[in-house]
């Protein structure tokens, strides 16, 4: 089968498609014919050896996928060949076929496309786990979502709105602010043109945001502490800025705030029982029209370097989809 293989740490531009043996399904596993794989920022890091998880060489990158089950392990009863599924892993999705644990996949809603469903496990799973499992956002609260036109940002905007929050989204440029607004943000802030701290405080009559969803880190995190409400919460989702902040804890004390981290990619190993309820909830939200995954562009497997370059350069919005077959 055709797959992108990483046998040493490299730049995404160096990735190439190779012929590799097809995977087989062992106990508790299935093989999925991958029809769509979604690009994530962490893909650019894991390829370069800069992600917190470092798979042994050689490995096939890509963690978010949708497709059709082609083989099942001897003890698997939940799925059968021909079932349409979506799911996640750390690696393996940038290939024509993928071996995955049966616990890491879920049945595809009949009305959903492969391209929509490929975005659910990581982008929407991250946002659902953050806003429901880690910090239950309450109806009427103000939710500030940074990078609100990106994959996890759009997911957070849509899920937050479905849960009844008043959503403010930050994005770079008028076009991306318009994308965040179409996704459901009640208000948007172009951080290239205005100070989001001042704008958030103005929009909340000086109170600040009850919950801040930060996938950017660096200066964005530092400044977010200036517009979080008393008793507020700050969700640490990732560091797309490439910078990890060092926190002065007196700022946590003075506003009585909570800092909450989410490492969603660790859940398949550490808390696998959370996956299926999350996937089921997302499938229901998709069926009800509460979430609507956005596709920026589609690339063939051979064009994965260009896809990841577009992601790293922040030219994309929503999700970039790779079509292995």
C-alpha positions in Angstrom: 0.0 0.0 0.0 1.0 3.6 -0.3 2.0 5.6 2.8 4.1 8.5 4.0 6.9 7.1 6.1 9.1 8.9 8.6 12.4 7.1 9.2 14.3 10.0 10.8 13.3 13.4 12.0 12.9 15.7 9.1 11.1 18.8 7.8 7.6 18.3 6.4 8.9 19.3 3.0 11.1 16.1 2.9 8.1 13.8 3.3 7.6 11.2 0.5 5.2 8.4 -0.3 6.5 4.9 -0.2 5.2 1.4 -0.8 4.9 -0.5 2.5 3.3 -3.8 3.6 -0.4 -3.7 4.4 -1.3 -3.8 8.1 -3.2 -6.7 9.7 -5.8 -6.7 12.4 -4.8 -8.5 15.6 -6.9 -9.0 18.8 -8.9 -5.9 19.6 -7.9 -4.2 16.3 -9.4 -3.3 12.9 -7.9 -2.3 9.6 -9.5 0.8 8.1 -9.3 1.9 4.4 -8.6 5.6 4.9 -10.8 7.9 2.8 -9.9 11.1 4.5 -7.2 12.2 7.0 -7.2 15.6 8.6 -4.0 17.6 9.1 -3.2 18.8 12.6 -0.5 21.2 13.8 1.0 18.5 16.0 1.8 16.6 12.7 4.3 19.2 11.8 5.9 18.8 15.3 6.0 15.0 15.5 7.7 14.7 12.1 10.5 17.1 13.3 10.8 15.4 16.8 9.4 18.4 18.6 6.2 16.8 19.9 5.9 15.4 23.5 5.2 12.0 22.0 8.0 10.5 20.0 7.1 7.3 18.1 9.8 4.8 17.2 11.1 4.9 13.7 9.8 4.1 11.1 6.3 5.5 11.6 3.5 6.8 9.4 2.3 10.2 10.6 -1.3 11.4 10.8 -3.8 10.8 13.6 -7.3 11.9 12.5 -9.1 9.8 9.9 -12.4 8.5 8.5 -12.9 5.5 6.2 -14.3 2.0 5.8 -13.4 -1.1 7.9 -11.8 -3.7 5.7 -10.7 -6.3 8.3 -11.4 -7.0 12.0 -9.5 -8.9 14.6 -10.7 -12.3 15.8 -12.4 -10.9 18.9 -13.9 -7.8 17.5 -17.7 -7.8 17.5 -18.6 -4.0 17.4 -17.6 -3.6 13.8 -17.6 -5.6 10.6 -16.0 -5.1 7.1 -17.9 -2.4 5.2 -18.7 -0.3 8.3 -18.1 3.5 7.9 -16.0 4.8 10.8 -14.0 7.7 12.1 -11.3 7.7 14.8 -7.9 8.8 16.1 -4.5 7.6 16.9 -1.1 9.4 17.3 0.1 8.1 14.0 -0.8 6.0 10.9 -3.5 8.0 9.1 -1.4 9.2 6.1 -1.7 5.9 4.4 -4.2 3.9 2.3 -4.8 1.6 5.2 -4.5 2.0 9.0 -4.4 -0.5 11.9 -6.1 0.9 14.9 -7.6 -0.2 18.3 -11.4 -0.9 18.2 -11.7 1.5 21.1 -10.3 4.4 19.0 -13.0 4.4 16.4 -16.7 5.2 16.2 -19.5 4.6 13.7 -19.9 7.3 11.2 -23.2 9.2 11.2 -25.0 8.2 8.0 -25.5 11.9 6.9 -21.8 12.7 7.5 -19.1 12.7 4.8 -15.7 11.2 5.3 -14.2 14.7 5.1 -16.5 16.0 7.9 -16.0 12.9 10.1 -12.2 13.0 9.7 -12.3 16.3 11.7 -14.3 15.0 14.7 -11.8 12.9 16.7 -9.0 15.4 17.4 -10.2 18.9 16.5 -13.7 18.5 17.8 -12.7 15.9 20.4 -10.2 18.3 21.9 -12.7 21.1 22.1 -15.5 18.9 23.5 -13.2 17.4 26.1 -11.9 20.8 27.1 -15.3 22.4 27.3 -17.3 19.5 28.8 -14.9 17.1 30.6 -12.3 19.5 31.8 -14.2 22.8 32.3 -18.0 22.6 31.9 -18.9 25.8 30.2 -22.3 27.0 31.5 -25.0 28.7 29.5 -24.6 32.4 29.7 -20.9 32.4 30.3 -18.5 34.3 28.1 -16.1 32.0 26.3 -13.0 33.6 24.6 -11.6 31.4 21.8 -8.1 32.2 20.5 -7.3 31.3 16.9 -11.0 30.9 16.3 -10.7 30.3 12.5 -8.4 27.3 12.9 -9.5 23.7 13.2 -9.8 23.4 17.0 -10.8 27.0 17.2 -13.9 26.6 14.9 -14.7 23.4 16.9 -14.5 25.3 20.2 -16.7 28.2 18.8 -19.4 25.8 17.5 -19.4 23.5 20.6 -19.3 26.5 23.0 -22.2 28.1 21.2 -24.2 24.8 21.3 -23.6 24.7 25.0 -25.1 28.1 25.5 -22.0 30.3 25.9 -21.5 33.8 24.5 -18.5 33.2 22.3 -15.8 35.8 21.4 -13.3 34.7 18.8 -9.9 36.2 18.0 -8.3 35.7 14.6 -5.7 37.4 12.4 -7.3 39.5 9.6 -10.8 40.4 8.5 -11.2 37.2 6.4 -10.5 34.9 9.3 -12.7 37.0 11.6 -15.5 36.5 9.1 -14.9 32.7 9.1 -15.1 32.7 13.0 -18.3 34.7 12.8 -19.8 32.2 10.3 -18.8 29.4 12.6 -21.0 31.0 15.3 -18.9 33.5 17.2 -21.1 36.2 18.7 -18.2 38.7 18.4 -14.8 38.6 16.8 -11.5 40.5 17.4 -8.9 41.0 14.8 -5.8 40.8 16.9 -3.7 42.3 14.1 -5.7 45.5 14.3 -6.7 45.8 17.9 -5.8 44.8 21.4 -7.9 41.8 22.3 -7.4 42.4 26.0 -9.1 45.9 25.8 -11.8 44.6 23.4 -12.7 41.6 25.6 -12.9 43.8 28.7 -15.1 46.3 26.7 -17.4 43.6 25.5 -17.9 42.2 29.0 -18.3 45.6 30.7 -14.9 45.2 32.4 -15.7 41.8 33.8 -13.6 39.7 31.5 -14.1 36.2 30.0 -15.3 33.4 32.2 -13.4 30.8 30.2 -10.5 31.3 27.8 -9.6 28.6 25.3 -5.9 29.0 24.4 -4.2 26.9 21.8 -1.6 29.5 21.0 0.5 30.0 24.1 3.3 32.5 24.4 2.3 36.2 24.6 -1.3 35.3 23.9 -1.5 33.3 27.1 0.3 36.0 29.1 -2.1 38.7 27.9 -5.2 36.5 28.4 -4.6 36.6 32.1 -5.4 40.4 31.9 -8.9 39.7 30.5 -10.0 36.7 32.5 -12.9 37.2 34.9 -12.8 36.7 38.7 -13.2 32.9 39.3 -12.4 32.4 35.6 -10.7 29.5 34.0 -8.0 29.3 31.4 -7.7 26.2 29.2 -4.2 25.4 28.0 -4.7 23.4 24.8 -1.5 23.9 22.9 1.3 26.1 21.8 0.9 26.9 18.1 3.0 30.1 18.6 6.0 27.9 19.4 6.4 29.6 22.7 5.6 28.1 26.2 4.9 30.7 28.8 6.4 30.9 32.3 3.7 31.8 34.7 3.9 34.1 37.7 1.5 32.4 40.1 0.5 35.7 41.9 -1.6 36.4 38.8 -3.5 33.1 39.4 -4.1 34.1 43.0 -5.2 37.7 42.5 -8.1 36.8 40.2 -8.9 33.5 41.9 -8.6 31.7 38.6 -8.1 28.1 37.6 -5.6 26.9 35.0 -6.7 23.7 33.3 -4.6 21.6 30.8 -5.8 19.2 28.2 -3.6 16.6 26.5 -6.3 15.0 24.3 -3.9 12.8 22.3 -3.0 11.0 25.6 -6.6 9.9 26.3 -6.5 6.7 24.1 -3.7 5.4 26.4 -4.6 7.0 29.7 -8.4 7.4 29.7 -9.7 5.3 26.8 -13.2 5.1 28.4 -13.7 8.8 27.6 -13.3 8.3 23.9 -16.6 6.6 23.0 -18.9 9.0 24.9 -17.1 11.9 23.3 -17.4 10.5 19.8 -21.1 9.6 20.4 -21.8 13.2 21.6 -20.0 14.7 18.6 -21.9 12.4 16.2 -25.2 13.5 17.8 -24.2 17.2 17.6 -23.3 16.7 13.9 -26.6 15.0 13.2 -28.5 17.9 14.9 -26.5 20.5 12.9 -24.9 22.0 16.0 -21.4 21.6 14.6 -20.4 21.9 10.9 -16.7 21.0 10.2 -15.1 23.3 7.7 -12.8 22.1 4.9 -10.1 24.6 3.7 -8.6 22.4 1.0 -8.1 18.8 -0.2 -4.7 17.3 -1.1 -3.7 13.9 -2.5 -1.3 11.9 -0.3 1.7 12.9 -2.5 1.0 16.6 -1.7 1.2 16.1 2.1 4.2 18.4 2.3 2.3 21.2 0.7 -0.7 20.6 3.0 1.4 20.8 6.1 3.3 23.8 4.8 -0.1 25.7 4.3 -1.0 24.7 7.9 2.3 25.8 9.4 2.2 29.1 7.5 -1.3 29.9 8.9 -2.8 30.3 5.5 -5.5 27.8 6.2 -8.8 28.0 8.1 -10.9 25.1 9.4 -9.1 21.8 8.4 -6.9 20.6 5.5 -8.0 17.2 4.3 -5.6 14.6 2.8 -7.2 12.0 0.5 -5.0 8.8 0.5 -7.1 7.0 -2.1 
